[in-house]
């Protein structure tokens, strides 16, 4: 039988054990008035509990272990932070325990646990399915599922905003610069995220803003800094870009990114670096100080429209690379790519900004944006669709990705709202 300390935490938290005629190891009666708040940080496991032991009511903390001897093994007997523990809850009592100040800690043994809980827990921990509860999801009420996904979505946004916080620290708290770096990274998607980020870092927004009314100069700066204007060209357009860039590079003392860092492997022509760079230049031309515009726009639809119908140079209608003619096609940024940027850059930046300022308005806007963007289609969301969880919008697809990676894969069923409902049943 698998039994863990986490399971004992779960049982205590939800009082899933017989509370009739409870006695400490020394024989004093125990009445649980408040079992405390679960503490996931350093310190005792449950804080602010209220427990009557014998004739005395105690207010303090509760520590939980599988065995009494774990108290000393974890060095709680020498840690003053555990002097506040009023009850030590264990599955097996194998010795007395003492606080750092030398006083004895009352101990309560919990061993009469409902068989159905142990059976459910065992089933989840040893499940060979894609997610542990795959065959039992239908038994959980939709209300509980939706409620948990809403919470997990916030966790997802918190995790993803960490990378933005790192960039902000590097750029001395400049949200415009931080957003610009994150947007560029996202424009490269997975394959060319690094060279796009290097491009943005080597080409400050302040330089671009001085040329925002001159499309050829913006395009020259973008392609030149990306390292695409180093060779000689047959076509007139790249020759003009090269001439412009030579002047601007000297003027601003710019150093381009190495051309070899850009990758083409397994990319469709629509996603070739030159096309992505042309789209990035078009966005810069349309939107100076883009993050400020995102903050000012109160409607999700308004933010989405910022990325639609970008005007690229006509040259790209018949080219995927310089000097290589192709069949005439539109090179507008596709809806799927726009949605990717909205989910991974815009929503994350709004959320992080709202958290930084303590303003719920921007957090709500981030969530509203995700509620208006179609769900991603990937291995995780497609598999959830098969087992009955088909997300319609990005708020649920992002939550499902977080659920799979941080709960299901790690078998954190005891910390998962869905797992809790299944175990309690």
C-alpha positions as CSV (number, residue, x, y, z in Angstrom):
1,X,0.0,0.0,0.0
2,X,1.4,3.4,-1.0
3,X,1.1,6.0,1.8
4,X,2.7,9.4,1.8
5,X,3.0,12.4,4.0
6,X,1.1,14.4,1.4
7,X,-1.8,12.0,1.8
8,X,-1.8,12.5,5.5
9,X,-1.8,16.3,4.9
10,X,-4.8,15.8,2.6
11,X,-6.7,13.7,5.2
12,X,-6.0,16.3,7.9
13,X,-7.0,19.2,5.7
14,X,-10.3,17.8,4.8
15,X,-10.9,15.9,8.1
16,X,-11.3,12.6,6.3
17,X,-10.8,10.5,9.4
18,X,-12.9,9.6,12.4
19,X,-12.9,12.5,14.9
20,X,-14.8,10.6,17.6
21,X,-13.0,9.9,20.9
22,X,-9.6,11.3,19.7
23,X,-6.8,10.9,22.2
24,X,-3.2,12.0,22.3
25,X,-0.5,9.4,22.8
26,X,-0.4,10.3,26.5
27,X,-4.2,9.8,26.8
28,X,-5.6,13.4,26.7
29,X,-8.8,14.0,24.8
30,X,-8.5,16.0,21.5
31,X,-11.1,18.2,19.9
32,X,-10.3,19.9,16.6
33,X,-12.0,23.3,16.6
34,X,-9.9,24.6,13.6
35,X,-7.5,22.4,11.7
36,X,-5.5,25.5,10.4
37,X,-4.5,26.8,7.0
38,X,-2.3,24.6,4.9
39,X,1.2,26.2,4.7
40,X,3.1,25.4,1.5
41,X,6.2,27.5,2.5
42,X,8.8,26.9,5.2
43,X,7.6,26.3,8.7
44,X,4.8,24.1,10.3
45,X,2.4,22.4,7.9
46,X,-0.8,24.0,9.2
47,X,-1.0,27.4,10.7
48,X,-3.5,29.1,13.0
49,X,-5.1,26.0,14.3
50,X,-7.4,25.9,17.3
51,X,-7.4,22.6,19.2
52,X,-8.7,21.6,22.7
53,X,-6.3,19.1,24.4
54,X,-7.7,17.9,27.7
55,X,-9.2,20.9,29.5
56,X,-7.1,23.5,27.6
57,X,-7.8,25.2,24.3
58,X,-4.6,25.9,22.3
59,X,-4.0,28.3,19.4
60,X,-1.0,27.6,17.2
61,X,0.4,25.4,14.5
62,X,0.2,21.7,13.5
63,X,3.0,19.6,12.1
64,X,2.4,16.4,10.2
65,X,4.7,13.4,9.7
66,X,4.4,9.8,8.8
67,X,6.5,8.8,11.9
68,X,7.2,10.7,15.1
69,X,10.9,10.2,14.5
70,X,10.7,12.4,11.4
71,X,10.4,15.4,13.8
72,X,14.1,14.9,14.8
73,X,15.1,13.8,11.4
74,X,13.9,17.1,10.0
75,X,15.7,18.9,12.9
76,X,12.5,20.5,14.2
77,X,13.7,19.9,17.8
78,X,16.4,22.5,17.2
79,X,14.3,25.0,15.3
80,X,12.6,27.8,17.2
81,X,10.1,28.2,14.4
82,X,8.5,24.9,15.6
83,X,8.0,26.1,19.2
84,X,4.6,27.2,18.1
85,X,3.5,23.7,17.2
86,X,0.6,22.6,19.5
87,X,0.0,19.2,18.0
88,X,2.1,16.7,16.1
89,X,-0.1,14.5,13.9
90,X,1.4,11.2,12.8
91,X,0.5,7.9,11.2
92,X,3.0,5.9,13.4
93,X,4.2,7.0,16.8
94,X,7.7,5.6,17.4
95,X,9.0,8.1,20.0
96,X,8.3,11.2,22.1
97,X,9.1,14.6,20.5
98,X,10.3,17.9,22.0
99,X,10.3,21.5,21.0
100,X,13.5,23.5,20.8
101,X,12.6,25.1,24.2
102,X,12.5,21.5,25.7
103,X,8.8,21.2,26.2
104,X,6.9,18.0,25.0
105,X,4.8,18.2,21.9
106,X,1.4,16.4,22.2
107,X,1.0,13.7,19.5
108,X,-2.1,12.4,17.7
109,X,-2.0,9.2,15.8
110,X,-4.3,9.0,12.7
111,X,-4.7,5.4,11.4
112,X,-8.4,4.8,10.9
113,X,-8.7,6.2,7.4
114,X,-11.7,5.2,5.2
115,X,-10.8,2.4,2.9
116,X,-12.3,4.1,-0.1
117,X,-9.9,7.1,0.2
118,X,-6.9,4.7,0.3
119,X,-8.3,2.8,-2.6
120,X,-8.9,5.9,-4.7
121,X,-5.4,7.3,-3.8
122,X,-3.7,4.0,-4.7
123,X,-5.6,4.0,-8.1
124,X,-4.4,7.5,-9.0
125,X,-0.8,6.9,-7.9
126,X,-0.5,3.7,-10.0
127,X,-2.5,4.7,-13.0
128,X,-0.9,4.0,-16.3
129,X,-3.2,6.3,-18.2
130,X,-2.2,9.6,-19.9
131,X,-3.3,11.4,-16.8
132,X,-4.0,9.6,-13.6
133,X,-7.7,10.4,-13.4
134,X,-8.4,9.9,-17.1
135,X,-11.1,7.2,-16.6
136,X,-12.8,9.0,-13.7
137,X,-13.1,12.6,-15.0
138,X,-16.8,12.2,-15.8
139,X,-17.5,11.7,-12.1
140,X,-16.4,15.2,-11.2
141,X,-19.0,18.0,-11.5
142,X,-18.4,20.6,-14.1
143,X,-18.5,23.3,-11.5
144,X,-15.5,21.9,-9.7
145,X,-13.6,21.4,-13.0
146,X,-14.2,25.0,-14.2
147,X,-13.4,26.5,-10.8
148,X,-10.1,24.6,-10.7
149,X,-9.1,25.5,-14.3
150,X,-9.7,29.2,-13.4
151,X,-7.2,28.9,-10.6
152,X,-4.7,27.0,-12.6
153,X,-4.9,29.6,-15.4
154,X,-3.6,32.2,-12.9
155,X,-0.8,29.9,-12.0
156,X,0.0,29.5,-15.7
157,X,0.2,33.3,-16.1
158,X,2.3,33.7,-13.0
159,X,4.8,31.1,-14.3
160,X,5.0,32.6,-17.7
161,X,5.5,36.2,-16.4
162,X,8.7,35.2,-14.6
163,X,10.7,35.5,-17.8
164,X,9.3,39.0,-18.3
165,X,10.3,39.9,-14.8
166,X,13.9,38.9,-15.5
167,X,14.0,41.1,-18.6
168,X,12.6,44.0,-16.7
169,X,15.3,43.7,-14.0
170,X,17.9,43.8,-16.8
171,X,16.3,46.9,-18.4
172,X,15.9,48.8,-15.1
173,X,12.1,48.3,-14.9
174,X,11.4,49.7,-18.4
175,X,8.1,48.0,-19.4
176,X,8.4,49.2,-23.0
177,X,11.8,47.6,-23.4
178,X,10.8,44.5,-21.6
179,X,7.7,44.1,-23.7
180,X,9.7,44.8,-26.9
181,X,12.2,42.0,-26.1
182,X,9.4,39.5,-25.2
183,X,7.5,40.4,-28.4
184,X,10.5,39.9,-30.5
185,X,11.2,36.5,-28.8
186,X,7.7,35.4,-29.5
187,X,7.9,36.5,-33.2
188,X,10.6,33.9,-33.7
189,X,8.3,31.2,-32.1
190,X,10.3,28.2,-30.9
191,X,12.6,27.8,-33.9
192,X,14.0,31.3,-34.1
193,X,13.2,32.8,-30.7
194,X,16.8,33.3,-29.8
195,X,18.0,35.1,-32.9
196,X,14.9,37.3,-32.7
197,X,15.7,38.2,-29.1
198,X,19.3,38.9,-30.0
199,X,18.0,41.2,-32.8
200,X,15.8,43.2,-30.4
201,X,18.6,43.5,-27.9
202,X,21.0,44.8,-30.5
203,X,18.4,47.2,-32.0
204,X,17.0,49.6,-29.3
205,X,13.5,50.9,-29.6
206,X,14.9,54.4,-29.3
207,X,16.7,54.0,-32.6
208,X,13.6,52.6,-34.3
209,X,11.4,55.4,-33.1
210,X,13.6,58.0,-34.9
211,X,12.8,56.4,-38.2
212,X,9.2,55.4,-37.6
213,X,8.0,57.5,-40.6
214,X,10.5,55.9,-43.0
215,X,9.6,52.3,-44.0
216,X,12.7,51.6,-46.0
217,X,14.9,52.7,-43.1
218,X,13.0,50.6,-40.5
219,X,13.2,47.6,-42.8
220,X,16.9,48.2,-43.4
221,X,17.6,48.3,-39.6
222,X,15.6,45.1,-39.0
223,X,17.1,43.1,-41.8
224,X,20.6,44.6,-41.4
225,X,20.7,43.9,-37.7
226,X,19.5,40.4,-38.3
227,X,22.6,39.8,-40.5
228,X,20.7,39.4,-43.8
229,X,22.3,42.3,-45.7
230,X,26.0,41.2,-45.6
231,X,26.1,39.7,-49.2
232,X,25.7,41.2,-52.6
233,X,22.2,41.2,-54.2
234,X,20.8,41.1,-57.7
235,X,17.3,42.6,-56.8
236,X,16.9,46.4,-56.4
237,X,15.0,46.2,-53.0
238,X,17.7,44.4,-51.0
239,X,20.4,46.6,-52.6
240,X,18.5,49.7,-51.3
241,X,18.2,48.1,-47.9
242,X,21.9,47.4,-47.8
243,X,22.8,51.0,-48.8
244,X,20.5,52.4,-46.1
245,X,21.8,50.0,-43.5
246,X,25.4,50.8,-44.2
247,X,24.7,54.4,-43.3
248,X,22.5,53.7,-40.2
249,X,24.9,51.1,-38.9
250,X,27.8,53.6,-38.9
251,X,25.6,56.3,-37.5
252,X,24.4,54.3,-34.5
253,X,27.5,52.1,-34.1
254,X,25.4,48.9,-34.5
255,X,26.7,45.3,-34.5
256,X,24.4,42.8,-36.4
257,X,23.4,39.4,-35.3
258,X,25.4,36.5,-36.9
259,X,23.4,35.3,-39.9
260,X,24.1,31.6,-39.1
261,X,21.9,31.8,-35.9
262,X,18.7,31.8,-38.0
263,X,17.2,28.4,-38.7
264,X,15.1,27.1,-41.7
265,X,14.9,23.4,-40.8
266,X,11.4,22.0,-40.8
267,X,9.9,25.5,-41.4
268,X,7.2,26.1,-43.9
269,X,8.1,29.0,-46.3
270,X,5.5,31.2,-44.7
271,X,7.5,31.0,-41.5
272,X,11.0,31.6,-43.0
273,X,13.0,34.2,-41.1
274,X,12.8,36.8,-43.9
275,X,9.0,36.7,-43.8
276,X,8.9,37.0,-40.0
277,X,11.4,39.9,-40.1
278,X,9.3,41.7,-42.7
279,X,6.2,41.2,-40.5
280,X,8.1,42.5,-37.5
281,X,9.2,45.6,-39.4
282,X,5.6,46.2,-40.5
283,X,4.4,46.0,-36.9
284,X,7.1,48.5,-35.7
285,X,6.0,50.9,-38.5
286,X,2.4,50.6,-37.4
287,X,2.9,50.8,-33.7
288,X,5.4,53.0,-32.0
289,X,5.4,52.4,-28.2
290,X,3.2,49.3,-28.7
291,X,3.0,48.4,-25.0
292,X,1.5,51.8,-24.2
293,X,-1.1,51.2,-26.8
294,X,-1.9,47.8,-25.4
295,X,-2.4,49.4,-22.0
296,X,-4.7,52.1,-23.4
297,X,-6.9,49.6,-25.3
298,X,-9.7,48.5,-23.0
299,X,-11.3,46.0,-25.4
300,X,-9.9,42.6,-26.3
301,X,-11.0,43.0,-29.9
302,X,-9.1,46.3,-30.1
303,X,-5.8,44.6,-29.0
304,X,-6.4,41.8,-31.5
305,X,-6.9,44.3,-34.4
306,X,-3.4,45.8,-33.8
307,X,-1.8,42.7,-35.3
308,X,-4.2,42.2,-38.2
309,X,-3.6,43.2,-41.8
310,X,0.0,44.3,-41.4
311,X,1.3,46.0,-44.6
312,X,4.5,44.4,-45.8
313,X,6.7,45.7,-48.6
314,X,5.4,44.5,-52.0
315,X,8.6,42.7,-52.6
316,X,7.6,39.9,-50.3
317,X,4.5,39.0,-52.4
318,X,6.8,37.1,-54.7
319,X,9.7,36.2,-52.4
320,X,10.4,34.1,-49.4
321,X,14.1,35.1,-49.5
322,X,16.1,37.8,-51.1
323,X,16.9,37.2,-54.8
324,X,14.8,34.0,-54.9
325,X,11.5,34.5,-56.8
326,X,8.4,32.5,-55.8
327,X,4.8,32.2,-56.7
328,X,2.8,35.3,-55.7
329,X,1.2,34.8,-52.3
330,X,0.0,36.9,-49.4
331,X,2.6,37.0,-46.6
332,X,0.3,38.5,-44.0
333,X,0.8,37.1,-40.5
334,X,-1.6,34.3,-40.0
335,X,-4.4,34.1,-37.4
336,X,-2.6,31.2,-35.6
337,X,0.6,33.3,-35.3
338,X,-1.4,36.3,-34.1
339,X,-3.1,34.2,-31.5
340,X,0.2,32.8,-30.4
341,X,1.5,36.3,-29.8
342,X,-1.7,37.4,-28.0
343,X,-1.5,34.4,-25.6
344,X,2.2,34.3,-24.9
345,X,3.2,38.0,-25.0
346,X,0.2,40.3,-24.7
347,X,-1.8,38.5,-22.1
348,X,1.3,37.6,-20.0
349,X,2.5,41.2,-20.1
350,X,-0.9,42.6,-19.1
351,X,-1.1,40.1,-16.2
352,X,2.5,40.9,-15.0
353,X,1.8,44.6,-15.2
354,X,-1.4,44.3,-13.2
355,X,0.4,42.2,-10.6
356,X,3.3,44.7,-10.4
357,X,1.0,47.7,-9.8
358,X,-1.5,45.8,-7.8
359,X,-4.3,46.7,-10.2
360,X,-6.9,44.0,-10.9
361,X,-8.1,45.9,-14.0
362,X,-5.1,44.8,-16.1
363,X,-5.2,41.2,-14.8
364,X,-8.9,41.1,-15.8
365,X,-8.0,42.4,-19.2
366,X,-5.4,39.6,-19.6
367,X,-8.0,37.0,-18.8
368,X,-10.6,38.6,-21.0
369,X,-8.1,38.6,-23.9
370,X,-7.6,34.8,-23.4
371,X,-11.3,34.3,-23.3
372,X,-11.5,35.9,-26.8
373,X,-8.7,34.0,-28.4
374,X,-9.3,30.5,-29.9
375,X,-7.8,27.6,-28.0
376,X,-4.4,26.3,-29.2
377,X,-4.2,23.0,-31.0
378,X,-1.3,20.9,-29.7
379,X,-0.6,17.5,-28.3
380,X,-1.9,18.3,-24.9
381,X,-5.1,20.1,-25.9
382,X,-5.9,17.5,-28.5
383,X,-5.6,14.7,-26.0
384,X,-7.8,16.5,-23.5
385,X,-10.3,16.9,-26.3
386,X,-10.3,13.1,-26.8
387,X,-11.0,12.4,-23.2
388,X,-13.9,14.9,-23.0
389,X,-12.2,18.3,-22.2
390,X,-12.3,20.2,-25.4
391,X,-11.2,23.8,-24.8
392,X,-12.9,26.5,-27.0
393,X,-10.8,29.5,-26.0
394,X,-7.2,30.1,-24.8
395,X,-8.1,30.6,-21.2
396,X,-9.0,26.9,-20.9
397,X,-6.3,25.6,-23.2
398,X,-3.7,27.4,-21.2
399,X,-5.1,26.1,-18.0
400,X,-5.1,22.5,-19.3
401,X,-1.4,22.8,-20.4
402,X,-0.6,24.0,-16.8
403,X,-2.7,21.2,-15.4
404,X,-1.0,18.5,-17.4
405,X,2.6,19.7,-16.9
406,X,2.5,20.7,-13.3
407,X,-0.1,18.4,-11.7
408,X,-0.8,15.3,-13.9
409,X,2.8,14.6,-15.0
410,X,4.0,15.1,-11.4
411,X,1.0,13.2,-10.0
412,X,0.2,16.0,-7.7
413,X,-3.4,14.7,-7.4
414,X,-3.6,15.7,-3.7
415,X,-2.9,19.4,-4.7
416,X,-5.3,19.3,-7.7
417,X,-8.8,20.4,-7.3
418,X,-10.1,17.7,-9.6
419,X,-8.0,15.0,-7.8
420,X,-9.3,16.2,-4.4
421,X,-12.9,15.7,-5.6
422,X,-12.2,12.2,-6.8
423,X,-10.5,11.2,-3.6
424,X,-13.3,12.6,-1.4
425,X,-15.8,10.7,-3.4
